[in-house]
């Protein structure tokens, strides 16, 4: 879920002169974009293809572009091979979660076969084979009960509010007279919906009615819970296998049998019974024709015989599924112990991070690991930076005990242990900065710059990383080290002023901003930014005349700057506050004539009307306000204009 806060006029409250801030009460609207039902979302890799299952029909949606954004507190994402910054991240087509799919409007119409198809797609690491982080949310078991609370919980679950269902059922479960099998099962279903897998195990493991009630649905929930928890807790793989074996004979129809065959196959795969896993994947494929291609790929993935795998691939007919054949083969080679073949396949497919991981696992001594480490550093030095850089950096750090700038570096070299040199650190820092690994980038820049490596761009990047980490005084010092002859000198001077301001040294920041304006007048970005911040600081300090001077200077010296439109409006508003309404009106009208479609134009038209009204030009004021209403009748400023004209809002 993305929450965006909009001010109606795109004119920030803090950007107004202080007198107007107190007078204006600008309402804010909250827009919810991409509303999702899942409370706690785990991500599943689907590897460069997003497939939606609608009534059992698979279709390819996207294979290259990011899909949407989620805030990390609401969605745990594991973005692989995308190279995106940390923080709110775009979810690449290689990462999608089933809870996201269930949150889409199509979710209520998904068939059981479609859900199994998505299960097959989502429980995978490099192709269709690795371990899923969680399981899909199954359809609710049919329950007949007279307990109104259980009925209310069922409605909450059907409407996508599992936590509400859990709260409703709490008192029922604590009352022995009301703790029925129906209440326990609904509570387990609710817990599974918000990924309370330990709660599912606690609720169901000791229940005596699992075999006789609800068609084995309790066993299915236990299987899903155990698969979701494994391998983080011991014995859960065997729990999954035991319960999936018990659930299968209780299947009521082919679709249910196919789903449970799939769960049993996954359980066998977890305990390394690959032959049994293959048998059950193929049985599931026969029961679920719409998902057959994907189940045959899963069967191939756990097969050691290359000839048998090729027969499985030849039976795959769907276009989207066929695109996964090479990925499945790469993963199958890894699982069957053919690490060299898997490395070659992953390299061919562009998954270099996985290839490096396997190469490091194969390395038998420090010399071999050093060779792989050099390959990873060379990979990070590529331009443009390849996908997978984040994973490559993590691998390199995990497999390199130290760096040559540390006191014990010489002893490491003497014992031939793998090390990260200062030159390597610079390469890593540049890559880490590019993919948003701020702390790692700062560490790398610190080590490499201490060794007298790097250039002005690296010093600027180091300052930027320190600023983002909140180490503002250190950031200011790094920005000051950028050479005055560098093309980044002006921007570094401005960023140094910002860092000083964040560090709490307002006087030094103001001096640095004035210095930036005076020394780098030819740098449009740096000088205009400095002037705007000077005006903003003066306005914050209630020195509006000084603020107007800076804003006017910005507009005249840098009319094409992105700050110029807002500076124009703010300068005019200050003139209005200073009882120069005619001057304010002329400046606002000139801005509207120059940029009639700009985002600030509506605000400028409204305030122009206010200025002409204050100057005694009622006709001119009314014309501006009517223009506002005509251009954007539903806007905030249209409402103010109608009120000023004494017309219905």
PyMOL commands that set and color helices and strands:
alter all, ss='L'
color gray80, all
select helices_A, chain A and resi 13-15+18-23+98-103+107-109+112-122+148-158+162-174+181-193+197-204+214-229+236-248+254-270+274-287+289-301+306-314+319-322+325-335+339-349+352-362+366-380+389-398+409-414+422-434+438-450+456-468+472-480+489-502+506-519+524-540+544-557+564-577+581-594+601-614+618-631+636-644
alter helices_A, ss='H'
color red, helices_A
select strands_A, chain A and resi 2-7+28-33+44-45+50-54+57-62+68-70+89-91+95-96+402-403+419-420
alter strands_A, ss='S'
color yellow, strands_A
deselect
rebuild
show_as cartoon
